[in-house]
Amino acid sequence: MLNGDRFRGWTSGEKTVCADKLPGQSLWDHLGQGTLTRQIVEAAGHEFRRAHAFWSKEFRQPWSHGDAGTNNVIYNSKSDRARFIDFEIIHEKSLPTKSRHADDLLVFLLDLIAVAPNPQWLALSLAFLYAYDNAAVISELEHQLALPTGMAWIWWGARTSFANPAKVKRRLERLRDLAAHLQHYRAFAAKRTRHKRRASMTCHMTTPGMPSASSRTRAIKASVIAR
């Protein structure tokens, strides 16, 4: 469904699934090698948005991955495309679509929060969210970026490769604040674009050289009236 434009997946008997190997390297490997770039995470953001638009018969709602960490996203530099792999884990079917989609974003971002160095982690995170560009899901993500308490920290520790808890908390707070500002900026930018003045479609005959005497006179009169 996701990769049928170039790659195939098929069953072989009752207990075997075969799939073409996707070219490229996982974003987790790029993180570890220090080669993760804005272009790569933007490609990932576009693929998350594209994949989340597919309809799932199993969910009877739009599809979600369920384990969308950087290790399960492959980037092919030749085509500048990111693609998902590993689909053995799925979300609970009772979860709303926005919650599942926001969880996919969260799992991906937790890898950046845990491993990416300063100041790259924040720039990469925001580039990913800008490329994903879905206000409703990012708004839901704000709630999921809330700091966990109690036993929840055990799961978060596993998801963040047991990175320093103080660093994780600090980065979560920072990203949550900026995610909220991101939505306000998007709304402001969209409103500004709608009200942006368009160029005139009416053409006027002009002649080269100095303005004519009549045009200078009109300009002077207009200036006097304005005063």
C-alpha positions as CSV (number, residue, x, y, z in Angstrom):
1,M,0.0,0.0,0.0
2,L,2.7,2.5,1.0
3,N,5.4,1.5,-1.5
4,G,3.6,-0.1,-4.4
5,D,4.8,2.7,-6.7
6,R,8.2,0.9,-6.9
7,F,8.3,-2.0,-4.5
8,R,6.3,-5.1,-3.8
9,G,5.1,-7.1,-0.8
10,W,3.5,-10.5,-1.1
11,T,2.6,-13.6,0.8
12,S,4.2,-17.0,0.3
13,G,2.1,-19.7,1.9
14,E,0.2,-19.2,5.1
15,K,3.0,-18.0,7.4
16,T,5.5,-16.1,5.2
17,V,5.5,-12.6,4.0
18,C,8.1,-11.4,1.4
19,A,9.0,-7.9,0.5
20,D,11.4,-6.1,-1.8
21,K,14.3,-4.6,0.2
22,L,14.0,-0.8,0.3
23,P,17.2,1.1,-0.7
24,G,18.8,3.6,1.6
25,Q,19.8,3.9,5.3
26,S,17.7,4.2,8.4
27,L,17.5,7.6,10.1
28,W,18.6,5.9,13.3
29,D,21.9,5.1,11.6
30,H,22.2,8.7,10.3
31,L,21.6,9.9,13.9
32,G,24.4,7.7,15.2
33,Q,26.8,8.7,12.4
34,G,26.0,12.4,12.8
35,T,24.8,12.6,9.2
36,L,21.1,13.4,9.8
37,T,20.2,16.6,8.0
38,R,17.3,18.9,7.6
39,Q,16.7,17.5,4.1
40,I,16.4,14.0,5.5
41,V,13.9,14.8,8.3
42,E,11.9,16.9,5.9
43,A,11.6,13.9,3.6
44,A,10.5,11.9,6.6
45,G,7.9,14.5,7.5
46,H,6.4,14.4,4.0
47,E,6.3,10.6,4.1
48,F,4.5,10.7,7.5
49,R,1.9,13.0,6.1
50,R,1.5,10.9,3.0
51,A,1.2,7.6,4.8
52,H,-1.2,9.0,7.4
53,A,-3.6,9.9,4.5
54,F,-4.0,6.2,3.5
55,W,-7.2,4.5,4.4
56,S,-6.8,1.3,6.6
57,K,-9.4,-1.5,6.4
58,E,-8.2,-2.8,9.7
59,F,-8.7,0.5,11.6
60,R,-11.6,1.6,9.4
61,Q,-9.9,5.0,9.6
62,P,-6.7,6.5,8.3
63,W,-3.6,4.3,8.8
64,S,-0.9,4.8,11.4
65,H,2.4,2.9,11.8
66,G,2.5,2.1,15.6
67,D,6.3,2.1,15.9
68,A,7.5,5.0,13.8
69,G,10.9,5.5,15.4
70,T,13.9,6.6,13.3
71,N,15.0,3.0,13.0
72,N,11.9,2.2,11.0
73,V,12.2,5.0,8.5
74,I,14.6,4.5,5.6
75,Y,16.0,7.4,3.5
76,N,17.2,7.0,0.0
77,S,19.5,9.9,-1.0
78,K,19.2,9.2,-4.7
79,S,15.5,9.8,-4.8
80,D,15.3,12.0,-1.7
81,R,12.5,9.8,-0.4
82,A,11.8,8.4,3.1
83,R,9.8,5.2,3.5
84,F,8.5,3.1,6.4
85,I,9.5,-0.4,7.2
86,D,8.6,-2.9,9.9
87,F,4.8,-3.2,10.4
88,E,4.5,-5.9,13.1
89,I,3.3,-3.5,15.8
90,I,0.0,-1.6,15.5
91,H,-1.9,0.9,17.5
92,E,-5.0,0.0,19.6
93,K,-7.9,0.2,17.2
94,S,-9.9,2.1,19.9
95,L,-7.6,5.1,19.7
96,P,-8.8,8.1,17.7
97,T,-7.0,8.8,14.4
98,K,-5.4,12.0,15.7
99,S,-4.0,10.3,18.8
100,R,-2.5,7.5,16.7
101,H,-1.0,10.0,14.2
102,A,0.4,12.2,17.0
103,D,1.9,9.1,18.7
104,D,3.7,8.3,15.5
105,L,5.2,11.8,15.5
106,L,6.1,11.5,19.2
107,V,8.0,8.3,18.8
108,F,10.0,9.8,16.0
109,L,10.7,13.0,17.9
110,L,11.8,11.1,21.0
111,D,14.7,9.7,19.1
112,L,15.8,13.2,18.1
113,I,15.3,14.4,21.7
114,A,17.4,11.6,23.1
115,V,20.3,11.4,20.6
116,A,20.6,14.5,18.4
117,P,23.2,17.0,19.7
118,N,22.7,20.6,20.7
119,P,21.5,22.7,18.9
120,Q,20.7,20.3,16.0
121,W,17.9,18.4,17.8
122,L,15.6,21.4,17.9
123,A,16.2,22.5,14.4
124,L,15.7,19.0,13.1
125,S,12.5,18.5,15.2
126,L,11.0,21.7,13.9
127,A,12.0,20.9,10.3
128,F,10.2,17.6,10.6
129,L,7.0,19.2,12.0
130,Y,7.0,21.9,9.4
131,A,7.3,19.3,6.6
132,Y,4.5,17.2,8.2
133,D,2.3,20.3,8.3
134,N,-0.9,19.0,9.9
135,A,-2.2,21.5,12.4
136,A,-4.8,19.2,14.0
137,V,-2.3,16.4,14.6
138,I,0.4,18.7,15.9
139,S,-2.1,20.2,18.3
140,E,-2.8,16.7,19.6
141,L,1.0,16.2,19.8
142,E,1.3,19.1,22.3
143,H,-0.7,17.1,24.8
144,Q,1.4,14.0,24.3
145,L,4.6,16.0,24.8
146,A,3.5,16.5,28.5
147,L,6.1,15.3,30.9
148,P,5.4,11.8,32.1
149,T,5.2,10.8,35.8
150,G,5.5,7.7,37.9
151,M,5.9,4.4,36.1
152,A,5.4,6.1,32.7
153,W,9.1,7.2,32.9
154,I,10.1,3.5,32.5
155,W,8.6,3.4,29.0
156,W,9.9,6.8,28.2
157,G,13.3,5.7,29.3
158,A,13.3,2.8,26.9
159,R,12.0,5.0,24.1
160,T,14.7,7.6,24.7
161,S,17.5,5.0,24.9
162,F,17.7,5.8,28.6
163,A,19.1,9.3,27.9
164,N,19.7,11.6,30.8
165,P,16.2,12.3,32.3
166,A,16.9,15.9,33.0
167,K,17.9,16.5,29.4
168,V,14.8,14.7,28.1
169,K,12.5,16.8,30.4
170,R,14.2,20.0,29.3
171,R,14.0,19.2,25.6
172,L,10.4,18.0,25.9
173,E,9.3,21.3,27.6
174,R,11.2,23.3,24.9
175,L,9.6,21.3,22.0
176,R,6.1,21.5,23.5
177,D,6.4,25.3,23.8
178,L,7.6,25.7,20.3
179,A,5.0,23.3,18.9
180,A,2.3,25.6,20.3
181,H,4.0,28.6,18.8
182,L,4.4,26.7,15.5
183,Q,0.6,26.5,15.2
184,H,0.1,30.2,16.0
185,Y,2.7,31.1,13.3
186,R,1.1,28.8,10.8
187,A,-2.3,30.4,11.4
188,F,-0.8,33.9,11.2
189,A,1.1,33.1,8.0
190,A,-2.0,31.6,6.3
191,K,-4.1,34.7,7.3
192,R,-1.4,37.0,6.0
193,T,-1.2,35.1,2.7
194,R,-5.0,35.3,2.2
195,H,-4.9,39.1,2.7
196,K,-1.7,39.7,0.7
197,R,-2.3,42.3,-2.0
198,R,-2.2,40.9,-5.5
199,A,-0.6,42.6,-8.5
200,S,-2.9,44.5,-10.7
201,M,-4.1,42.8,-13.8
202,T,-4.8,46.2,-15.6
203,C,-2.1,47.5,-17.9
204,H,-1.5,51.2,-18.4
205,M,0.3,52.8,-21.3
206,T,3.5,54.7,-20.3
207,T,6.2,56.7,-22.1
208,P,9.8,56.8,-21.1
209,G,11.6,59.8,-19.7
210,M,10.5,62.5,-17.2
211,P,6.9,62.7,-16.0
212,S,4.7,65.0,-17.9
213,A,3.8,68.5,-16.5
214,S,0.2,67.4,-15.9
215,S,1.3,64.4,-13.8
216,R,3.7,66.5,-11.8
217,T,0.9,69.0,-11.1
218,R,-1.4,66.2,-9.9
219,A,1.3,64.9,-7.6
220,I,1.9,68.3,-6.1
221,K,-1.8,68.9,-5.5
222,A,-2.2,65.5,-3.9
223,S,0.7,66.2,-1.6
224,V,-0.8,69.6,-0.5
225,I,-4.2,67.9,0.2
226,A,-2.5,65.2,2.2
227,R,-0.9,67.8,4.4
